[in-house]
Amino acid sequence: MSAMTLGKLIGVGTGPGDPDLLTVKAVKAIQNADVLAWFAKEGRRGNGRGIVDGVVPAEIIEVPLYYPVTTEIHRAKPEYVDQVTRFYEESTATLAKHLEAGRTVAVLSEGDPLFYGSYMHLHVRLADRFPTEVIPGVTAMSGCWSQANLPIVQGDDVLSVLPGTMDEDQLVRRLSDTEAAVIMKVGRNLPKIRRALIEAGRIDQAFYVERGTMANTAMTPLAEKSDDEAPYFSIVLVPGWKTKP
Ligand SMILES: C[S@@+](CC[C@H](N)C(=O)[O-])C[C@H]1O[C@@H](n2cnc3c(N)ncnc32)[C@H](O)[C@@H]1O
């Protein structure tokens, strides 16, 4: 009896939203995969899945991976850690079955898979057991600063990428010690981010982009944004590069 050839795991970056920002390699991987897995909130389709809509073959096996919790429980609570760990373990087992059966499994990841992507939790559990490939994607920050026509770093500038979930004093500290910054995971953290930017003296350079490169995108200098409403898919850019050479 010959051993079954293992299937390949492919982490596929979908880019930030505009389907035209999918790479040729990402499209080929999706079209040649047997299984298409994607993360989403229960009952939703997931942003990554929406981006690739036009290129998914009809016969592909779709495996939605529904997060048990998102922001309902604080991420530091043991209850959150337990539920999310169990979810990644179960998702790993589901995909491992397909890989053991010799199927190619493409896992969608919005933006770039290895840059704050949920795909990483599967990657670390599966990459030592199955052949694995990662297809990079255009990151959200890159899509957003391009859409905003905003040069971000130049020369010896330091760029700091900060999660908006950080404590306010840590945000102030980091913003005070960098030329440029990108603040991810804005959403409900926007009031805190705004206060930190004011405290660090950077509010006048801060630029807000929501749903960058998507059809319903919006953007404005943060100081001109009159409310603190922000969707999950929003980012704040603080360019370090202000003067022309
Ligand atoms: C879990 S991270 C995923 C990052 C992604 N892997 C990447 O390469 O950019 C999610 C955060 O990315 C940012 N983000 C993702 N897509 C975005 C978009 N189209 N416009 C603005 N921000 C976006 C938001 O700050 C969001 O909270």
The ligand as an SDF file (V2000), in Angstrom:
LIG
                    3D

 27 29  0  0  0  0  0  0  0  0999 V2000
   -5.9160   41.5650   12.1460 C   0  0  0  0  0  0  0  0  0  0  0  0
   -5.2770   42.9810   11.3260 S   0  0  0  0  0  0  0  0  0  0  0  0
   -4.9540   42.3120    9.7310 C   0  0  0  0  0  0  0  0  0  0  0  0
   -3.8450   43.0170    8.9950 C   0  0  0  0  0  0  0  0  0  0  0  0
   -3.5990   42.4440    7.5980 C   0  0  0  0  0  0  0  0  0  0  0  0
   -3.1460   41.0760    7.6570 N   0  0  0  0  0  0  0  0  0  0  0  0
   -2.6090   43.2870    6.8050 C   0  0  0  0  0  0  0  0  0  0  0  0
   -1.7120   42.7180    6.1770 O   0  0  0  0  0  0  0  0  0  0  0  0
   -2.7560   44.5040    6.7790 O   0  0  0  0  0  0  0  0  0  0  0  0
   -6.7430   43.9030   11.0820 C   0  0  0  0  0  0  0  0  0  0  0  0
   -6.5050   45.3910   11.0770 C   0  0  0  0  0  0  0  0  0  0  0  0
   -5.9430   45.7790    9.8400 O   0  0  0  0  0  0  0  0  0  0  0  0
   -6.4230   47.0580    9.4650 C   0  0  0  0  0  0  0  0  0  0  0  0
   -7.0830   46.9300    8.1600 N   0  0  0  0  0  0  0  0  0  0  0  0
   -7.2380   45.8100    7.4490 C   0  0  0  0  0  0  0  0  0  0  0  0
   -7.8080   46.0890    6.2490 N   0  0  0  0  0  0  0  0  0  0  0  0
   -8.0140   47.4120    6.2180 C   0  0  0  0  0  0  0  0  0  0  0  0
   -8.5410   48.3090    5.2480 C   0  0  0  0  0  0  0  0  0  0  0  0
   -8.9670   47.8520    4.0620 N   0  0  0  0  0  0  0  0  0  0  0  0
   -8.5960   49.6150    5.5510 N   0  0  0  0  0  0  0  0  0  0  0  0
   -8.1580   50.0760    6.7420 C   0  0  0  0  0  0  0  0  0  0  0  0
   -7.6360   49.2770    7.6920 N   0  0  0  0  0  0  0  0  0  0  0  0
   -7.5620   47.9710    7.4340 C   0  0  0  0  0  0  0  0  0  0  0  0
   -7.3910   47.5210   10.5220 C   0  0  0  0  0  0  0  0  0  0  0  0
   -6.6820   48.3610   11.4050 O   0  0  0  0  0  0  0  0  0  0  0  0
   -7.7840   46.2140   11.1700 C   0  0  0  0  0  0  0  0  0  0  0  0
   -8.1930   46.4190   12.4970 O   0  0  0  0  0  0  0  0  0  0  0  0
  1  2  1  0
  2  3  1  0
  2 10  1  0
  3  4  1  0
  4  5  1  0
  5  6  1  0
  5  7  1  0
  7  8  2  0
  7  9  1  0
 10 11  1  0
 11 12  1  0
 11 26  1  0
 12 13  1  0
 13 14  1  0
 13 24  1  0
 14 15  1  0
 14 23  1  0
 15 16  2  0
 16 17  1  0
 17 18  1  0
 17 23  2  0
 18 19  1  0
 18 20  2  0
 20 21  1  0
 21 22  2  0
 22 23  1  0
 24 25  1  0
 24 26  1  0
 26 27  1  0
M  CHG  2   2   1   9  -1
M  END
$$$$
